[in-house]
Amino acid sequence: LVASVLPDIDIVARIAGPFAYFRYHRGPTHAILGLIVLSALLAAAVGRFYPAAGKKKLFLWALLGTTVHVGLDLLTSYSTFLLWPFSDRPFFTGILRFSDRTGWYLLGGASALGLLASRLRRFALKPAWFGLAALLLYGGYIGGRAWVRYELRSALATHYAETAGGGILVSSRTSGISDWNFVVDGPGEYITGTVSY
C-alpha cells in the first residue's frame, strides 16, 4: 500500500511554491529510474524491520505498487516523464480525467461489497470474487473510455482530413464524463475545441 502512493512523495515540491510543484510533479519520482530507486529504498527500510520477508521479494512488491501507480497516472491527460533524466518527453493517454471519480466509485463499490460479504459470511461467493469484479468493472470502464477516445479521434481525423497535417490530440475534460477536448495541428494554426460523446 505504501509503495502505491510513494511516487507522489514529490508533493514536497509544494513547499517551494505551485510552480515548483507543477515542474517536478510526475517527474523524477514517476520515471522508470525513480520507481526503481524508490522501490529499493522502501524494500531496504521495510527489510530492516521484517528481515524474514526477504529484500528481493519486498523490492518486487514495492516495484509492483509504484508501477501500478504510474500506470494509472498515464491514463490521465497530465504529463508523466517516464524517461527522466534521459528525456523530457511527456507521456500520457488522456483516457481518464485528471480527477476521474467514476472508476474509483466502481472499484470502491465492488470492494466494499466484498468487505461486507466477508463480514456477513452469508454469501456463497468468496470476497476475492468481489475484488475480481471490481477490477473487471474498472478495466471495463477504462476500456470503454479508450474506445470512445479512439472513435472521437477517428471522427475528427475524417472531419479535419485536409487540415490535420501535424496530428490530432484528444483528451478527456475534467468537467464532465462525456466531454473531451481536442487539438488539431493544422498548417500554421491550431484548431481547438470540445466535443461531447
Disulfide bonds with the S-S distance in Angstrom:
none
